[in-house]
Amino acid sequence: QVQLVESGGGLVQAGGSLRLSCTASGIAFSAFSMGWYRQAPGEERELVAVISSSGGMITNYADSVKGRFTISRDNAKKTVYLQMNSLKSEDTAVYYCNKNPATFAWGQGTQVTVSP
């Protein structure tokens, strides 16, 4: 049974930083490209960062976070991270991880709130 557990969210002032973690169980983690997604109130969930499977560690980012967010992974720990710097109020959302494309059941997510 696949389980994704996100953590690390919180309340931060604009310009601050947070580091999110997502630990997976029940999957061959290293075989999958993983992504961080977010969903703001009243909006659809969007993909913000992707990291390839264990081969080349290729990363891609949504334009809205490029240069501010960094995705990384530790396959031994079955964990994917999202380092978020220079946070803006528009980054406020619930953040989730999933494979890319997202076909696993969603975890509970972690709330990120950026105050102006």
C-alpha positions as CSV (number, residue, x, y, z in Angstrom):
1,Q,0.0,0.0,0.0
2,V,1.4,3.3,-1.1
3,Q,1.7,6.0,1.6
4,L,3.1,9.5,1.1
5,V,3.6,11.6,4.2
6,E,4.4,15.3,3.8
7,S,5.9,17.5,6.6
8,G,7.7,20.8,7.2
9,G,5.1,23.3,6.4
10,G,4.2,26.3,8.6
11,L,3.7,30.0,8.8
12,V,6.5,32.2,7.5
13,Q,6.9,35.8,6.6
14,A,7.4,36.8,3.0
15,G,11.1,36.4,2.1
16,G,11.5,33.5,4.5
17,S,12.4,29.9,3.8
18,L,10.9,26.5,4.5
19,R,12.1,23.0,3.8
20,L,9.4,20.4,3.0
21,S,9.9,16.6,3.2
22,C,7.9,13.8,1.8
23,T,8.6,10.2,2.9
24,A,7.2,7.4,0.8
25,S,6.4,3.8,1.7
26,G,5.1,0.9,-0.2
27,I,6.8,1.8,-3.5
28,A,10.0,1.2,-5.3
29,F,10.8,4.9,-4.7
30,S,14.0,5.2,-6.7
31,A,12.2,4.0,-9.8
32,F,9.9,7.0,-10.1
33,S,10.1,10.5,-11.1
34,M,8.7,12.5,-8.1
35,G,7.0,15.9,-8.0
36,W,5.9,18.5,-5.5
37,Y,2.4,19.9,-6.2
38,R,0.4,22.6,-4.5
39,Q,-3.2,23.6,-4.2
40,A,-4.2,27.1,-3.1
41,P,-7.8,27.8,-1.9
42,G,-10.2,27.8,-4.8
43,E,-7.6,26.7,-7.3
44,E,-6.6,23.5,-9.0
45,R,-3.6,21.5,-7.8
46,E,-0.5,22.4,-9.8
47,L,2.8,20.8,-10.3
48,V,5.7,23.1,-9.1
49,A,8.8,20.9,-9.2
50,V,9.9,17.5,-10.6
51,I,12.9,15.4,-10.1
52,S,13.7,12.4,-12.3
53,S,14.3,8.9,-11.0
54,S,17.6,7.8,-9.7
55,G,19.3,8.0,-13.0
56,G,20.2,11.6,-13.8
57,M,18.5,13.6,-11.1
58,I,17.1,16.0,-13.7
59,T,14.9,18.7,-12.2
60,N,12.3,21.0,-13.7
61,Y,10.3,23.8,-12.1
62,A,7.2,25.9,-12.8
63,D,8.1,29.4,-13.9
64,S,6.5,30.8,-10.7
65,V,9.0,29.1,-8.5
66,K,12.1,28.8,-10.7
67,G,15.2,30.2,-9.0
68,R,13.5,30.1,-5.5
69,F,12.6,26.4,-5.0
70,T,15.0,23.4,-5.1
71,I,13.8,19.8,-5.3
72,S,16.0,17.0,-4.2
73,R,15.7,13.4,-3.2
74,D,17.4,10.8,-1.0
75,N,16.5,7.4,-2.4
76,A,18.0,5.5,0.6
77,K,15.5,7.4,2.8
78,K,12.7,7.2,0.3
79,T,12.3,11.0,0.8
80,V,11.9,13.9,-1.5
81,Y,12.6,17.5,-0.4
82,L,11.5,20.9,-1.4
83,Q,13.7,23.8,-0.3
84,M,11.7,27.0,-0.6
85,N,13.5,30.3,-0.4
86,S,12.3,33.9,-0.9
87,L,8.8,32.9,-0.2
88,K,5.9,35.1,-1.4
89,S,2.3,35.3,-0.3
90,E,1.3,33.7,-3.5
91,D,3.1,30.5,-2.4
92,T,0.5,30.0,0.2
93,A,-1.0,26.6,-0.4
94,V,-1.2,23.0,0.7
95,Y,1.8,21.2,-0.7
96,Y,1.8,17.5,-1.7
97,C,4.2,15.1,-3.2
98,N,3.4,12.4,-5.7
99,K,5.0,10.6,-8.6
100,N,5.0,12.4,-11.9
101,P,2.5,12.0,-13.4
102,A,0.5,11.8,-10.1
103,T,-1.1,8.4,-10.0
104,F,-0.6,7.4,-6.3
105,A,-3.2,8.2,-3.7
106,W,-2.6,11.7,-2.3
107,G,-1.2,12.2,1.2
108,Q,-2.6,14.7,3.7
109,G,-0.3,17.5,2.4
110,T,1.4,20.1,4.5
111,Q,0.1,23.7,4.8
112,V,2.4,26.6,3.9
113,T,1.2,30.0,4.8
114,V,3.3,33.1,3.8
115,S,2.3,36.3,5.5
116,P,2.9,39.6,3.7
